[in-house]
Amino acid sequence: MSSHKQRAAKVREFTDKNKVFSVIAVMIIAFLVVSSVRNKIEETKNAERSAIVAVEEDEVDTNINERPHWKFYLSDFIILGAGGGFCCYKILQERKKAKERL
């Protein structure tokens, strides 16, 4: 088992070799954080609006059995596809290196 210093050195070495990957990874993480914060703000605004409308109409939604559903956007599929493709590429690259070592 490797120590933290060895793992950190490997990560630094990888990022030094793959600057483009590091930049893309940081951009994707920033995009995900910004979009999740923006979606959360929109959800709270919509919840406030619906609460105001419900109070004004003196109606309360009693449908508590409704289950929340997942929403997948085009950006989710693009990120999953790009990440999966990159991982497959790296796995194939490592297999090729392993075969060359043998």
Secondary structure as GFF3:
##gff-version 3
##sequence-region A 1 102
A	DSSP	alpha_helix	4	17	.	.	.	ID=ss1
A	DSSP	alpha_helix	19	57	.	.	.	ID=ss2
A	DSSP	alpha_helix	74	101	.	.	.	ID=ss3
###
